[in-house]
Amino acid sequence: MYLYDEIDRDMLADRASEFRGQVARRLSGEITEDQFKPLRLMNGLYLQLHAYMLRVSVPYGSLSPVQLRALAAVSRKYDKGYGHFTTRTNIQFHWIKLKDTPDILDELATVGLHAIQTSGNCIRNITADPYAGATADEVDDPRVWSEVLRQWSTFHPEFSFLPRKFKFAVTASPKDRTAAKAHDIGLVLRRNRDGVLGFEVMVGGGMGRTPHIASTIREHLPADHLLSYVEAVLRVYNRHGRRDNMYKARIKILVASLGIDEFRRQVDAVWALIEQGEIDLPPSELARIRAAFAPLNFESLPAISPTFEAERANNPALARFARNNLRPHKQPGYAIVEVSLKAPGATPGDATAEQMELIADLGERYSLGDVRVTHAQNLVLPHVKLDDLPAVHAALAAAKLATPNIDLVTDIIACPGLDYCALANARAISVAQDIGEKFTSPDKAELIGELKIKISGCINACGHHHVGHIGILGVDKKGEEFYQLTLGGSGAEDASLGEMLGPALAYDRVAGAVETLVDTYLSVRVGDERFLDTFRRVGVAPFKEAVYADAH
Amino acid sequence: MPTLIKLAGGTAAWADDDFVMVGLEDSVPLSGKVILPLSRYAAEAPAILAQGRKVGVRLEGADEVEALAPFLADLSVIALEFSKFRDGRSFSSARLLRERFGYRGEIRAVGEVLRELAAFMMRCGFDAFEPTDGSTPEEWAATVHRYRHVYQRAADSRAPAFVEREA
């Protein structure tokens, strides 16, 4: 992992002290809420329905056990004993008091955590592949480039007041676990035929009320020119992105209105005039950052663990967990372990202080001190020895963290919705819980296979509903909660936007409709097709018929 | 009462503003230094310059600094507007003037100019400010110097972290 040096730590300390001054000016009445709002929004502090919400950044979703324990401590001391992991791989505390926020930021700064650029019209936290450094299918470690981008974008003097927020995703694997094509800039690392490392740069993806799948602006950008090139992209966007209407201000609108070819021409013209050597990192700094992500000291182990195989044969719960929550590790004898934050009846993405501490302990003891957050609102122990899996599973199960449902029907993404958020039209969490109740049988969930349900409580689409295999969007109809269903979306390498199913459904019909959609899928699927594959083959008609026939 | 803060060699101080800001509809004063809106500059500046008077120009966020390229040698001040503090276009304008066009004269921040933006402005090449939040030069300087390090190169001379680390 990248460890903050004195410079990085000074940056956090300086930010914390600046914010302490700003809060003091607000509490003393020197400045009004209106004047304070833009200042707190630069520090991830939102005023929500019931209290202040503090969004803490988890840079590229990577946490040390020490950091995770600090988050647990904050949730216990200043919140109600839990935190909420988001689709941006950040963590939110929903019950914060303004007067406590300077102390919270000070405590977080001691472990290298902060709330910098977790809100506002600036470059937000970078999303990276949660399996970085562990998966066999990556051509490079995306965390190297995520850290490069983190530093470059932090307090960027030119790009801190963009037309709208700006999100990067970085992956180095053909299997996209970052929703790269749903980001303002998606970066996919590849080697070209000559073996040169470069990025496919995709631009203009995004959710919200006008969803777009990103377009490729450059097939192969030599990796060491990353910063000068994205500086050119951001400059074109900063100067020409719309500022008259916040709903048309994201870069996706600019790219769509110019067309990708004209946008590319403008970026290339700017890039040619940038002193690239001044902006791109020198090889020494790149090497310093890369060294922080050097391959770990894995043990040489056989690919099969007799201990694990014997336990799995005798323990159906472990066997089920292994089928659904393990992913192959590049090192023989190890596995990537997904820790589900989607237990039945739970709020998707919530973890209690005790759960965070347990995962921190497991990360320390069994995962080489490494924990990840996924955009699907789960956690990952990326480097667990197969021999240790029975112990890890038992510990997780005792803390209700071993739900064997990764990528299955109950592994639902949901935004906080009307339970917390001032922008929401409808609840999202309870819809997820209701759907969970329809699929309590883990056998049935496995039979259904991969099915990604994503729920947003309003058109801002924090729950990524546009790219859900089943997307659910809460809308307000004359004061009542209704839900618009879409089918066939994907945020992965086969990205697509969902297609509307039909008229919006009342709250109490949503879970039943999802059940009907699943039954329809099971009745028409061929072979081992996923829900998404079946939908793409047969189209919306049979699903629509089933759900709305049911209504009459 | 001065309203202009100038930054030189890392110190901020009140400065007398002897330029008159000429609005779109205003008539140009008969003597003294003036700042003209971009749309009037090309037509009206030559005559004023010919009188030996100093002339500046004022650009809104949407105005493109490329239009100034032919005039840079004549310009004493370039005022870049922040119509709202959230409108960050003038940050790009200032960097382009310094880095691409090599302009060394005064770049002045006008409009909604708040202390919280001071460091960003300074880094993008601004060296004169008309704060609208009542900031004093002392407060302005404190904000500019609050951060001990920077991560990236911009239009100022500050060494980024990756250079500091090599030292």
Interface residues (C-beta under 8 A of the other chain):
Chain A: D5 I7 D8 D10 M11 D14 R15 S17 E18 P38 L39 M42 N121 Q151 W152 T154 F155 H156 P157 E158 F159 S160 F161 L162 L227 R235 N238 R239 R243 L273 E275 E278 I279 L281 P282 S284 E285 R288
Chain B: G61 E64 F85 R86 D87 G88 R89 F91 S92 R95 E99 R100 E116 L117 A119 F120 M121 R123 C124 R146 Y147 R148 H149 V150 Y151 Q152 R153 A154 A161 F162 E164 R165 E166
